[in-house]
Amino acid sequence: MKILVVLTSHADLGDTGKKTGFWLEELAAPYYVFKDAGAEMVLASPQGGQPPLDPTSAAPDAQTDSTRRFDADAEAGAALADTRRLDTVDIADFDAVFYPGGHGPLWDLANDAASVALIEAAIAAGKPVAAVCHAPGVLRDVKGTDGAPLVRGKRVTGFANSEEAAVGLTDVVPFLVEDMLKEQGGDYSKTADWDVHVVEDGLLITGQNPASSAKAAEALLGKLG
C-alpha cells in the first residue's frame, strides 16, 4: 500500500506580508494514520524539497499529539525536507493520493497542471483521492472522465466560508473553497465550524477542516481495503 502525499510550495499569504504554507496537523495526523497501518508514503510538492509550514500551525495552541509526534520524528522530518517534485511523480506507482491543506494550495496547487493531471489520472485509474480543509481547492480545475468538473454532482466538503471569516482571511485568499465547490456543481455540506466532517463520494474524499484530517485519512485507507 503506497500513498502519495501532496503538499504546497507556496509561502506568501497574499499581499499581507505574512507567511502561509501547509497546516501541520493536516499532514501529521494522516501521516500516522497511514504509517501505523503499514502504508508506505512518498511526499511531493510542486517545487520539491522542503515545503513551507504555515507558522500559525506551529503555534503552541495548535499542537496535538500527532504534531508533537511528527516534530520528534527524525524520519518524518527527513522525508518532509526532501519532497519529490510533483511533475516527476507517476500515479501508476501509487495506490492513493492525499492532499493536506493550509492556505498555500489555493495559490499553487489549484493552478498546478501536474496536480490536475495527477488527480485526473488517479480517478481514471480507480484510485482514491482525499483532500482536507483548503486542499479541496486543488479540485477547481480537475475534470472527470466525462470532461465535466470532477466535483459536479458529487457530495463534497472543505473549509467553510464561516471558518475563513473566523480567521479573518475572506478578502485575502484568491477564492473561497466553499464557494468554488458550489460553483463547480458540487453538493457541498458542512458541520459546525471546527467540528469533524468528512464526506465520501465514490473515489473522492473531502474533509472540512484540520479536525477532519485523521478521519479523512482513515476513510482513504477504507477505500484501499
Rosetta blueprint (number, residue, H / E / L):
1 M L
2 K E
3 I E
4 L E
5 V E
6 V E
7 L L
8 T L
9 S L
10 H L
11 A L
12 D E
13 L L
14 G L
15 D L
16 T L
17 G L
18 K L
19 K E
20 T L
21 G L
22 F E
23 W L
24 L H
25 E H
26 E H
27 L H
28 A H
29 A H
30 P H
31 Y H
32 Y H
33 V H
34 F H
35 K H
36 D H
37 A L
38 G L
39 A L
40 E E
41 M E
42 V E
43 L E
44 A E
45 S E
46 P L
47 Q L
48 G L
49 G E
50 Q L
51 P L
52 P L
53 L E
54 D L
55 P H
56 T H
57 S H
58 A H
59 A L
60 P H
61 D H
62 A H
63 Q L
64 T L
65 D H
66 S H
67 T H
68 R H
69 R H
70 F H
71 D H
72 A L
73 D L
74 A H
75 E H
76 A H
77 G H
78 A H
79 A H
80 L H
81 A H
82 D L
83 T E
84 R E
85 R E
86 L H
87 D H
88 T H
89 V L
90 D L
91 I H
92 A H
93 D H
94 F L
95 D L
96 A E
97 V E
98 F E
99 Y E
100 P L
101 G L
102 G L
103 H L
104 G H
105 P H
106 L H
107 W L
108 D L
109 L H
110 A H
111 N H
112 D L
113 A H
114 A H
115 S H
116 V H
117 A H
118 L H
119 I H
120 E H
121 A H
122 A H
123 I H
124 A H
125 A L
126 G L
127 K L
128 P L
129 V E
130 A E
131 A E
132 V E
133 C L
134 H L
135 A H
136 P H
137 G H
138 V H
139 L H
140 R L
141 D L
142 V L
143 K E
144 G L
145 T L
146 D L
147 G L
148 A L
149 P E
150 L L
151 V L
152 R L
153 G L
154 K L
155 R E
156 V E
157 T L
158 G L
159 F L
160 A L
161 N H
162 S H
163 E H
164 E H
165 A H
166 A H
167 V L
168 G L
169 L L
170 T L
171 D L
172 V L
173 V L
174 P L
175 F L
176 L L
177 V H
178 E H
179 D H
180 M H
181 L H
182 K H
183 E H
184 Q L
185 G L
186 G L
187 D E
188 Y E
189 S L
190 K L
191 T L
192 A L
193 D L
194 W L
195 D L
196 V L
197 H L
198 V E
199 V E
200 E E
201 D E
202 G L
203 L L
204 L E
205 I E
206 T E
207 G E
208 Q L
209 N L
210 P H
211 A H
212 S H
213 S H
214 A H
215 K H
216 A H
217 A H
218 E H
219 A H
220 L H
221 L H
222 G H
223 K H
224 L L
225 G L
